[in-house]
Amino acid sequence: MTHATIQVLLVEDSATDVLLTREALGQASVPSIVHVVDNGVEALAFLRREGTHAAAIRPDLILLDLNMPRKNGQEVLAEIKTNPDLRSIPVVILSTSQSPADIATAYAQHANCYITKPVEFDVFAKHLHAVLNFWFNVATLPAPPRP
């Protein structure tokens, strides 16, 4: 199956995790362009196309870490899912946290998926490939709102 290139916003403050995520997505059958911001304030600026992100493209998928500086992932998720222009973008939480409270809060705020980051790269890549396959080969998403 031929895929359009998808736009992924990776919100992650760990340079190592950014490299691993880029590597894993680069191996996926769904081609992607990864945009990276390292904190929640920048994530929201990117999504709202503010400041240095005025020319940012609307992502097709958001990969969101929970533990970040300036504004944590739960706060970012809450703002995304209450914004009518952004709420239809699938948000996948990628976190080291296995806390039942973190997981429950993420789903209560309408996260589309919560994945605990596996330690092994192959498992991590397999999980990300499954996410891309589901959202872009299985699920039917609404058209983005017109600007």
Summary of the structure (lengths in Angstrom):
residues: 147
radius of gyration: 14.2
end to end distance: 29.6
largest distance: 40.6
contacts: 433
relative contact order: 0.19
helix: 41%
strand: 17%
